[in-house]
């Protein structure tokens, strides 16, 4: 998990430097402090997800966020759901015909 967040931070930094944005200007655009922006670019897990989303938004890279944890793309979850539906077991109750 740490590797994923570190790579995200590296990608955000690369996108910022390609746009020739100073860290201070980028932090202001994203609405976070400079120290928070440094933590984002280091990929620190203690930095809130909202800060990462703000950074991606400031870069114009937030369009794909709606795909994260999309239930329709969760192959394992869908397979489990389908297997549970087909394995339903009904408990038979004894019919009492005494009126």
C-alpha positions as CSV (number, residue, x, y, z in Angstrom):
1,X,0.0,0.0,0.0
2,X,2.8,2.4,0.8
3,X,4.3,1.9,-2.6
4,X,1.1,2.9,-4.3
5,X,0.8,6.2,-2.3
6,X,4.5,7.0,-2.9
7,X,4.0,6.4,-6.6
8,X,1.0,8.7,-6.6
9,X,3.0,11.4,-4.9
10,X,5.8,11.0,-7.5
11,X,3.2,11.3,-10.3
12,X,1.7,14.4,-8.8
13,X,5.2,15.9,-8.5
14,X,6.0,15.0,-12.1
15,X,2.8,16.6,-13.3
16,X,3.5,19.8,-11.3
17,X,7.0,20.1,-12.6
18,X,5.9,19.5,-16.2
19,X,3.5,22.4,-15.8
20,X,6.4,24.4,-14.4
21,X,4.5,25.2,-11.2
22,X,6.4,26.2,-8.1
23,X,5.3,24.2,-5.1
24,X,4.1,27.3,-3.3
25,X,1.9,28.3,-6.3
26,X,0.6,24.7,-6.7
27,X,-0.3,24.5,-3.0
28,X,-2.2,27.7,-3.1
29,X,-4.1,26.6,-6.2
30,X,-5.0,23.3,-4.5
31,X,-5.9,25.1,-1.3
32,X,-3.4,23.3,0.9
33,X,-0.3,24.4,2.8
34,X,3.2,24.1,1.3
35,X,4.1,21.5,4.0
36,X,1.0,19.4,3.0
37,X,2.0,19.6,-0.6
38,X,5.5,18.4,0.3
39,X,3.9,15.5,2.2
40,X,1.7,14.7,-0.8
41,X,4.7,14.6,-3.1
42,X,6.5,12.3,-0.7
43,X,3.5,10.0,-0.7
44,X,2.9,10.1,3.1
45,X,0.1,7.9,4.3
46,X,-0.7,10.3,7.1
47,X,-1.8,13.0,4.6
48,X,-5.6,13.0,4.2
49,X,-7.1,11.7,1.0
50,X,-8.8,15.0,0.5
51,X,-5.5,16.7,0.1
52,X,-4.5,14.2,-2.6
53,X,-7.9,14.8,-4.4
54,X,-7.3,18.6,-4.2
55,X,-3.9,18.2,-5.7
56,X,-5.2,16.0,-8.6
57,X,-8.0,18.6,-9.1
58,X,-5.5,21.4,-9.3
59,X,-3.7,19.6,-12.0
60,X,-6.8,18.7,-13.9
61,X,-6.2,15.0,-13.3
62,X,-9.3,14.3,-11.1
63,X,-11.4,12.9,-14.0
64,X,-10.6,9.3,-13.3
65,X,-11.4,9.4,-9.6
66,X,-14.9,8.1,-10.2
67,X,-13.4,4.8,-11.3
68,X,-11.7,4.1,-7.9
69,X,-13.5,1.3,-6.1
70,X,-16.3,1.3,-8.7
71,X,-18.5,-1.7,-7.7
72,X,-19.1,-2.4,-11.4
73,X,-15.4,-3.0,-11.9
74,X,-14.9,-5.2,-8.8
75,X,-14.6,-8.6,-10.5
76,X,-14.0,-10.5,-7.3
77,X,-16.9,-8.8,-5.5
78,X,-19.2,-9.5,-8.5
79,X,-18.2,-13.1,-8.6
80,X,-18.8,-13.6,-4.9
81,X,-22.2,-11.9,-5.2
82,X,-23.2,-14.2,-8.1
83,X,-22.0,-17.3,-6.3
84,X,-24.0,-16.4,-3.2
85,X,-27.2,-15.9,-5.3
86,X,-26.9,-19.3,-6.9
87,X,-26.1,-21.2,-3.7
88,X,-29.3,-20.2,-1.8
89,X,-30.5,-22.9,0.4
90,X,-34.1,-23.0,1.6
91,X,-34.9,-24.8,4.8
92,X,-37.9,-27.1,4.3
93,X,-40.5,-26.9,6.9
94,X,-42.7,-29.8,7.8
95,X,-46.3,-29.3,6.6
96,X,-48.8,-29.9,9.3
97,X,-52.2,-30.9,7.7
98,X,-54.0,-30.9,11.0
99,X,-56.9,-28.5,10.9
